[in-house]
Amino acid sequence: YVTKPFQHDELMIRVWNILEKKKLRKEVELLRREFQDRFGLENIIGESRELVRVLEKIKQVAPSESTVLITGETGTGKELVAKAIHNLSRRASKSFVSVNCAAFPEHLLESELFGHVKGAFTGATMTRKGLIEEATGGTFFMDEVGTMPANVQAKLLRVLEDRTIRRIGENKTITVDCRIVAATNRDLAAAIARREFREDLYYRLNVISIHVPPLRARRSDISLLAQHFIASYAGREGKQLQGIAPEAMRLLLAYEYPGNVRELKHIIEQAVTMCTEPLITVSVLPPQVRETAWEKLDETEESLASATAPSGRPRLKALEAKEQELIQDAIDRNRGNLEQAARELGISRVTLWRRMKKFGIPSK
């Protein structure tokens, strides 16, 4: 406002300032959108068709306000998907609040989600907001929602239906405004059949579903992920690593990854920590990778052919030649002692014998 009487110049300055503020707001909004487009998906690494489908769906559903249910095995990156949805949404400037439902016993989970007032139960020495209330304006992410107890499920259903909560020990309802995103590694349909999960809650959560495939279903992403983790951990450890030796990469491509991307991340962290060479070699891979991957190689030749290089078979033949050389060198160094050679290679003697038989390497 401008007080009367006013000068013409003063009025012009005020108008100019208002216009400049509007221009600045537009520039900030443009920068915010550019940041979202550039960085919203940056932590989800991969180029496989399976992952591209997930990324496309994230971009499609992020602008909406609909509830999302993310499914997938442990370690596939469900929380990364939830964060990407938040970062690409209109709520990106507000909080992303998360909770792992499996990490709390029943009575503590209820308090964690909905809050409590002072004296509501033993140990409630002060009034405390719940996480759902803390997420107002932003996104609330519930991981492992399939472990939620029945009484907490009922209270969550109310949040989804009328967007209100009631703190423990209080009759007053509080309106909340947050987008709900949930994730589970369980089969909720089977849980409903066993009466462990409410069917009405399932339909409220499953407005939009996104399934994150296991790492073994997108093996062509393993190399990209491994290189990403190497860069991260090598920087942390102050090491100059050039990458992964072909024989080590072959084992990484063959491994099944029951722990998915999270397990690969831990494998690379260990390998980088133990590595003293320019390249990560077989010797610094964890025993479970070396042992089980060697045994799986015969079963995964076709997938390796497509995952190692565009040329496929020629590249695979080169890797097989390298593997044969690796085994022969280990046998020669140990003067034909297969037990010692197997120990050096990080595999069992039975596995070594199978590989020798495949490549026609005679035992001495």
Summary of the structure (lengths in Angstrom):
residues: 364
radius of gyration: 27.7
end to end distance: 96.5
largest distance: 107.2
contacts: 1085
relative contact order: 0.09
helix: 58%
strand: 10%
